[in-house]
Amino acid sequence: MTVNLLDYDLEGLADFCERHGEKRFRATQLFRWIHQKGATDFDQMSDLARSLREKLKVAARIEGLQVISQHESNDGTVKWLFAVGAGNAVEAVFIPEEDRGTLCISSQAGCAVGCRFCSTGHQGFSRNLTSGEITAQLWFAEHFLRKHLARDERIISNVVMMGMGEPLQNYGALIPALRTILDDHAYGLSRRRVTVSTSGVVPMIDRLGQDCPVALAVSLHAPTDELRTNLVPLNRKYPIAELLGACNRYLVHAPRDFITFEYCMLDGVNDQLEQARELVALVQRYRQGQGIWCKFNLIPFNPFPESGLLCSPPEQIAAFGKILSDAGIVTTVRKTRGDDIDAACGQLAGDVRDRTGVSRRIARQRVVMLQPDKASAVTVKEI
């Protein structure tokens, strides 16, 4: 049975080469062909010895995920739905901006955390993705976009693990995928430009700081344990005090000198001005020296029927953010991108039958089926 080389980081690929009687440095050549050039045919790899290419044909393959559908928003955001077997699917989203191109990728099919404001959580949990399935989202998107945009240079400059799933609950697959994303022989992204978002798995935050520190975003969403437990059930296991302690410890290793706290703005739930003042006090309470050098990212909630929640009015978000900003905390409001294709934050749940038995469809969109080896540009418009 052949192995999928997308499953290996560079060290794993070197071990694979050694097992097949090849020098370890051959892995670097192979790695570049796969990730920098997007090659899938071993015969294309002209600087590899013919004998090695023949071995690879027998023992290995380079196989991405099957693309079920692709949607392109009016604002240029692109969302892909990938099949991962057994009727499960995951989504990845490319967000173009003037100074960067960000890819949001998934780490699990579904999610077990069950945050109230996240449609993926309402889908339920199916399984962890493999390292290759995580990496394959970037591999496909980067090389598809180069062809689509007719550009030879790198398109994706930032990767955020903010798609479907809780990355730190799939730690064993996450770390090799991150190492591939960071490797200069693959995508060569800076640690500052790769972000792992977590709902607060405290032991794994500590491990990430030791094993592969990248930028960290923490889903906070409430100033008190009582409210956060209601919104983020994982808070029962890792309450706010433990979470903020882990954030302080992470800063010792982090490539950035701050932690981003994500805060989904829910009308009448967590958006009151007194709650903003409680957040200020909370950050100050857990300071060490200059304190948790943090940034707040206020996220307008993207409603979906099962949640029973509404988005805070823009004026309330602005007033809430002003209290944080006036206290000296860098505060931004996330710009909603791709909401017309259900690609906005919290909307990734897949155009498939979810685990609760509710079939979610992108009702306003025309779904276009793609052949995985013949993916073409598709603009999806409202009908």
C-alpha positions as a printed NumPy array, in Angstrom:
array([[  0.   ,   0.   ,   0.   ],
       [  1.381,   3.403,  -0.941],
       [  1.816,   6.259,   1.525],
       [  0.662,   9.818,   0.901],
       [  3.708,  12.078,   1.054],
       [  1.534,  15.017,   2.149],
       [  1.37 ,  13.285,   5.533],
       [  5.077,  13.934,   6.181],
       [  6.91 ,  16.987,   7.436],
       [ 10.526,  17.261,   6.256],
       [ 11.903,  15.082,   9.045],
       [  9.286,  12.421,   8.37 ],
       [ 10.05 ,  12.532,   4.652],
       [ 13.775,  12.117,   5.392],
       [ 12.964,   9.006,   7.446],
       [ 10.873,   7.699,   4.545],
       [ 13.781,   8.188,   2.112],
       [ 16.193,   6.45 ,   4.477],
       [ 13.851,   3.469,   4.843],
       [ 13.935,   3.118,   1.065],
       [ 17.711,   3.16 ,   0.832],
       [ 18.101,   6.811,  -0.137],
       [ 20.155,   9.611,   1.392],
       [ 18.206,  11.848,   3.742],
       [ 18.993,  14.975,   1.708],
       [ 16.778,  13.622,  -1.08 ],
       [ 13.825,  14.519,   1.127],
       [ 14.596,  18.224,   0.72 ],
       [ 14.43 ,  17.938,  -3.064],
       [ 11.218,  15.949,  -2.871],
       [  9.711,  18.335,  -0.343],
       [ 10.332,  21.308,  -2.648],
       [  8.724,  19.571,  -5.608],
       [  5.628,  18.744,  -3.583],
       [  5.054,  21.997,  -1.712],
       [  6.821,  24.734,  -3.649],
       [  5.938,  23.467,  -7.123],
       [  2.754,  21.525,  -6.416],
       [  3.964,  18.472,  -8.345],
       [  2.004,  15.216,  -8.214],
       [  3.833,  13.292, -10.942],
       [  7.183,  11.817,  -9.907],
       [  8.377,  11.907, -13.506],
       [  8.246,  15.721, -13.306],
       [ 10.925,  15.696, -10.611],
       [ 13.842,  16.018, -12.986],
       [ 16.615,  16.442, -10.402],
       [ 15.789,  13.122,  -8.742],
       [ 17.566,  10.   ,  -9.946],
       [ 15.447,   7.766, -12.158],
       [ 15.945,   4.9  ,  -9.692],
       [ 14.418,   7.012,  -6.894],
       [ 11.516,   8.072,  -9.074],
       [ 10.769,   4.438,  -9.823],
       [ 10.821,   3.6  ,  -6.108],
       [  8.438,   6.476,  -5.421],
       [  5.982,   5.256,  -8.04 ],
       [  5.759,   1.937,  -6.218],
       [  5.779,   3.12 ,  -2.593],
       [  4.223,   6.581,  -2.528],
       [  1.676,   9.013,  -3.909],
       [  0.899,  12.716,  -3.627],
       [ -2.832,  12.926,  -3.121],
       [ -4.821,  15.978,  -2.128],
       [ -8.39 ,  16.185,  -0.925],
       [-11.33 ,  15.828,  -3.275],
       [-12.911,  19.217,  -3.959],
       [-16.677,  18.952,  -3.64 ],
       [-17.477,  22.58 ,  -4.308],
       [-16.011,  26.037,  -4.597],
       [-17.675,  29.401,  -3.975],
       [-16.33 ,  32.86 ,  -4.669],
       [-17.797,  35.804,  -2.785],
       [-18.445,  39.238,  -4.206],
       [-15.546,  40.494,  -2.049],
       [-13.071,  37.99 ,  -3.513],
       [-13.223,  35.498,  -0.648],
       [-13.069,  31.895,  -1.864],
       [-14.423,  28.906,   0.047],
       [-13.721,  25.269,  -0.747],
       [-15.55 ,  22.232,   0.554],
       [-13.306,  19.157,   0.719],
       [-14.431,  15.554,   1.117],
       [-12.622,  13.612,   3.849],
       [-14.445,  10.298,   3.554],
       [-17.457,   8.597,   5.139],
       [-19.723,  11.463,   4.112],
       [-17.701,  14.035,   6.039],
       [-16.436,  17.318,   4.64 ],
       [-14.315,  20.231,   5.823],
       [-13.972,  23.781,   4.617],
       [-11.117,  26.173,   3.931],
       [-11.438,  29.87 ,   3.129],
       [ -9.068,  32.228,   1.309],
       [ -9.396,  35.909,   2.244],
       [ -7.577,  38.345,  -0.056],
       [ -6.526,  41.756,   1.223],
       [ -4.28 ,  44.475,  -0.159],
       [ -1.281,  43.55 ,   1.959],
       [ -1.822,  39.838,   2.525],
       [ -3.595,  36.672,   1.499],
       [ -4.949,  34.675,   4.427],
       [ -6.032,  31.041,   4.329],
       [ -8.283,  29.745,   7.094],
       [ -7.995,  25.965,   7.382],
       [ -9.71 ,  23.206,   9.343],
       [ -8.206,  20.702,  11.763],
       [-11.195,  18.43 ,  12.437],
       [-14.34 ,  17.259,  10.698],
       [-16.844,  18.902,  13.011],
       [-15.975,  20.007,  16.527],
       [-16.525,  18.556,  19.989],
       [-16.271,  21.823,  21.941],
       [-19.827,  22.937,  21.161],
       [-19.577,  26.724,  21.521],
       [-23.078,  28.205,  21.334],
       [-22.233,  30.824,  18.716],
       [-20.409,  28.489,  16.295],
       [-22.337,  26.63 ,  13.615],
       [-19.574,  24.025,  13.331],
       [-20.132,  23.115,  16.978],
       [-23.795,  22.461,  16.244],
       [-22.713,  20.011,  13.549],
       [-21.077,  17.788,  16.146],
       [-17.766,  15.944,  15.965],
       [-16.847,  13.274,  13.438],
       [-13.068,  12.797,  13.503],
       [ -9.634,  14.388,  13.58 ],
       [ -7.962,  15.209,  10.304],
       [ -4.567,  13.705,   9.525],
       [ -1.512,  15.918,   9.102],
       [ -1.772,  15.369,   5.371],
       [ -5.418,  16.446,   5.301],
       [ -4.563,  19.644,   7.176],
       [ -1.59 ,  20.414,   4.922],
       [ -3.524,  19.456,   1.782],
       [ -5.859,  22.428,   2.239],
       [ -2.927,  24.835,   1.942],
       [ -1.263,  22.76 ,  -0.787],
       [ -4.384,  22.849,  -2.949],
       [ -5.299,  26.486,  -2.29 ],
       [ -1.814,  27.867,  -2.936],
       [ -1.302,  26.12 ,  -6.253],
       [ -4.883,  26.585,  -7.424],
       [ -4.696,  30.314,  -6.747],
       [ -1.384,  30.673,  -8.559],
       [ -2.989,  29.218, -11.689],
       [ -6.26 ,  31.082, -11.182],
       [ -4.525,  34.443, -10.724],
       [ -1.767,  33.69 , -13.253],
       [  0.965,  34.51 , -10.748],
       [  4.213,  32.675, -10.06 ],
       [  4.915,  34.175,  -6.646],
       [  3.452,  32.996,  -3.351],
       [ -0.213,  33.928,  -2.932],
       [ -0.904,  32.855,   0.645],
       [  1.092,  34.878,   3.18 ],
       [ -0.846,  34.027,   6.356],
       [ -2.414,  30.82 ,   7.646],
       [ -4.913,  30.74 ,  10.499],
       [ -6.099,  27.548,  12.155],
       [ -9.572,  28.982,  12.611],
       [-11.602,  26.687,  10.406],
       [-13.616,  23.697,  11.556],
       [-12.466,  22.038,  14.758],
       [-10.352,  22.724,  17.844],
       [ -6.719,  22.469,  16.665],
       [ -5.281,  21.674,  20.094],
       [ -7.559,  18.64 ,  20.415],
       [ -5.805,  17.231,  17.334],
       [ -2.314,  18.006,  18.536],
       [ -0.52 ,  14.985,  17.075],
       [ -1.542,  15.931,  13.534],
       [ -1.304,  19.692,  14.088],
       [  2.413,  19.874,  14.874],
       [  3.742,  18.152,  11.705],
       [  1.352,  20.277,   9.622],
       [  2.616,  23.467,  11.279],
       [  6.215,  22.428,  10.706],
       [  5.501,  21.943,   7.013],
       [  3.795,  25.333,   6.776],
       [  6.797,  26.994,   8.429],
       [  9.541,  25.087,   6.595],
       [ 11.592,  27.172,   4.169],
       [ 11.644,  24.236,   1.744],
       [  7.835,  24.204,   1.68 ],
       [  5.793,  27.384,   2.284],
       [  8.317,  29.276,   4.409],
       [  5.8  ,  31.275,   6.412],
       [  6.978,  33.258,   9.428],
       [  5.828,  32.047,  12.85 ],
       [  4.233,  35.475,  13.251],
       [  2.074,  34.799,  10.202],
       [  0.741,  31.429,  11.338],
       [ -1.963,  31.54 ,  13.998],
       [ -3.512,  28.743,  16.032],
       [ -6.892,  29.602,  17.49 ],
       [ -8.036,  27.693,  20.558],
       [-11.049,  27.647,  22.814],
       [ -8.671,  27.166,  25.729],
       [ -7.128,  23.686,  25.999],
       [ -4.666,  24.753,  28.696],
       [ -2.213,  21.784,  28.744],
       [ -1.887,  21.919,  24.967],
       [ -1.224,  25.672,  25.003],
       [  1.762,  24.917,  27.217],
       [  2.927,  22.129,  24.898],
       [  2.549,  24.296,  21.807],
       [  4.79 ,  26.911,  23.392],
       [  7.488,  24.269,  23.813],
       [  7.062,  22.347,  20.559],
       [  6.142,  24.838,  17.849],
       [  5.326,  28.36 ,  19.047],
       [  3.29 ,  30.368,  16.563],
       [  0.889,  33.261,  17.006],
       [ -1.9  ,  32.377,  19.432],
       [ -5.532,  33.453,  19.394],
       [ -7.755,  32.519,  22.325],
       [-11.54 ,  32.407,  22.196],
       [-12.459,  34.332,  25.346],
       [-15.982,  35.684,  24.676],
       [-16.862,  36.497,  28.288],
       [-15.397,  38.263,  31.342],
       [-16.731,  35.765,  33.93 ],
       [-16.59 ,  32.009,  34.351],
       [-20.362,  31.719,  34.652],
       [-21.024,  33.358,  31.302],
       [-18.053,  31.783,  29.535],
       [-19.12 ,  28.303,  30.628],
       [-22.53 ,  29.001,  29.094],
       [-20.943,  30.043,  25.806],
       [-17.816,  27.837,  25.752],
       [-18.465,  24.543,  27.623],
       [-14.725,  23.789,  27.779],
       [-14.521,  26.519,  30.436],
       [-15.829,  24.001,  32.973],
       [-12.552,  22.108,  32.633],
       [-10.217,  25.066,  32.104],
       [-11.682,  28.188,  33.75 ],
       [-10.549,  31.706,  32.953],
       [ -7.865,  31.919,  35.662],
       [ -6.118,  28.796,  34.334],
       [ -6.509,  29.983,  30.751],
       [ -4.972,  33.401,  31.394],
       [ -2.143,  31.78 ,  33.331],
       [ -1.385,  29.639,  30.278],
       [ -1.459,  32.759,  28.085],
       [  1.147,  34.418,  30.283],
       [  3.351,  31.342,  30.083],
       [  2.959,  31.175,  26.311],
       [  4.246,  34.71 ,  25.863],
       [  7.705,  33.536,  26.931],
       [  7.914,  31.48 ,  23.72 ],
       [  5.537,  33.3  ,  21.375],
       [  6.805,  34.947,  18.161],
       [  4.568,  37.926,  18.94 ],
       [  4.606,  39.851,  22.2  ],
       [  0.835,  39.63 ,  22.613],
       [ -2.029,  37.153,  22.685],
       [ -5.121,  37.852,  20.616],
       [ -8.36 ,  37.417,  22.537],
       [-11.292,  36.721,  20.242],
       [-14.631,  38.02 ,  21.43 ],
       [-17.828,  37.227,  19.541],
       [-20.32 ,  40.057,  20.009],
       [-23.717,  38.673,  21.06 ],
       [-26.632,  41.036,  21.493],
       [-27.684,  41.312,  25.139],
       [-25.456,  38.405,  26.176],
       [-21.822,  39.563,  26.428],
       [-21.872,  43.051,  24.884],
       [-22.83 ,  45.285,  27.788],
       [-20.533,  48.169,  28.675],
       [-20.12 ,  46.912,  32.223],
       [-18.859,  43.633,  30.758],
       [-16.26 ,  45.582,  28.776],
       [-15.078,  47.173,  32.017],
       [-14.945,  43.706,  33.6  ],
       [-12.694,  42.573,  30.756],
       [-10.325,  45.461,  31.41 ],
       [-10.167,  44.529,  35.09 ],
       [ -9.683,  40.869,  34.183],
       [ -6.663,  41.543,  31.999],
       [ -5.153,  43.846,  34.611],
       [ -5.717,  41.276,  37.371],
       [ -3.649,  38.601,  35.655],
       [ -0.798,  40.815,  34.59 ],
       [  2.795,  39.805,  35.09 ],
       [  5.083,  42.821,  34.961],
       [  3.62 ,  44.781,  32.068],
       [  0.753,  42.311,  32.02 ],
       [ -0.783,  40.113,  29.373],
       [  0.209,  42.141,  26.355],
       [ -3.029,  41.447,  24.562],
       [ -5.137,  42.503,  21.656],
       [ -8.919,  42.126,  21.507],
       [-10.548,  41.166,  18.235],
       [-14.272,  41.874,  18.421],
       [-16.141,  39.592,  16.037],
       [-19.65 ,  40.493,  14.852],
       [-21.712,  37.345,  15.288],
       [-22.949,  35.663,  12.111],
       [-26.419,  34.383,  13.067],
       [-27.654,  30.905,  12.218],
       [-31.075,  29.53 ,  13.209],
       [-29.944,  26.844,  15.658],
       [-28.095,  29.287,  17.904],
       [-30.979,  31.46 ,  19.068],
       [-28.508,  34.345,  19.232],
       [-28.288,  37.732,  17.513],
       [-25.412,  40.013,  16.587],
       [-24.782,  43.117,  18.658],
       [-25.722,  46.376,  16.885],
       [-22.74 ,  48.189,  15.3  ],
       [-23.061,  51.118,  17.694],
       [-22.92 ,  48.753,  20.679],
       [-19.812,  47.051,  19.296],
       [-18.184,  50.459,  18.82 ],
       [-19.023,  51.589,  22.364],
       [-17.794,  48.272,  23.802],
       [-14.539,  48.529,  21.878],
       [-13.993,  52.133,  22.976],
       [-13.897,  51.105,  26.629],
       [-11.182,  48.556,  25.882],
       [ -9.253,  50.96 ,  23.689],
       [ -9.468,  53.789,  26.232],
       [ -7.904,  51.415,  28.774],
       [ -4.86 ,  51.062,  26.523],
       [ -5.817,  47.697,  25.006],
       [ -5.38 ,  47.382,  21.255],
       [ -8.862,  46.584,  19.968],
       [-10.052,  45.793,  16.467],
       [-13.419,  44.853,  14.982],
       [-13.174,  42.004,  12.532],
       [-14.418,  42.89 ,   9.089],
       [-16.973,  40.349,   7.948],
       [-15.787,  38.641,   4.778],
       [-17.516,  35.999,   2.698],
       [-20.8  ,  36.038,   4.594],
       [-22.702,  35.749,   1.305],
       [-21.169,  32.291,   0.863],
       [-21.352,  31.221,   4.54 ],
       [-17.573,  31.657,   4.842],
       [-17.602,  34.246,   7.623],
       [-16.31 ,  33.522,  11.109],
       [-18.368,  30.859,  12.887],
       [-20.242,  29.787,   9.772],
       [-18.063,  26.9  ,   8.641],
       [-20.16 ,  23.784,   9.016],
       [-20.095,  22.264,   5.561],
       [-22.759,  21.95 ,   2.912],
       [-23.43 ,  18.436,   4.134],
       [-25.809,  16.714,   6.516],
       [-24.583,  17.576,   9.976],
       [-24.379,  15.346,  13.036],
       [-27.586,  16.763,  14.516],
       [-29.613,  15.626,  11.524],
       [-30.196,  19.11 ,  10.134],
       [-29.233,  19.531,   6.488],
       [-27.471,  22.886,   6.065],
       [-27.572,  24.264,   2.541],
       [-26.189,  27.461,   1.149],
       [-29.632,  28.398,  -0.041],
       [-28.734,  31.566,  -1.927],
       [-25.818,  30.016,  -3.776],
       [-25.344,  27.835,  -6.788],
       [-23.124,  24.883,  -5.808],
       [-20.604,  24.001,  -8.488],
       [-19.076,  20.554,  -8.509],
       [-15.391,  20.375,  -9.428],
       [-13.196,  17.547, -10.544],
       [-10.216,  17.492,  -8.162],
       [ -7.711,  17.422, -11.015],
       [ -9.555,  19.998, -13.11 ],
       [-10.427,  22.72 , -10.603],
       [-11.319,  25.923, -12.383],
       [-12.27 ,  29.422, -11.33 ],
       [-15.905,  29.681, -10.353],
       [-17.831,  32.766,  -9.366],
       [-20.964,  31.905,  -7.44 ],
       [-23.7  ,  34.516,  -7.53 ],
       [-27.006,  34.831,  -5.792],
       [-29.982,  33.332,  -7.575]])
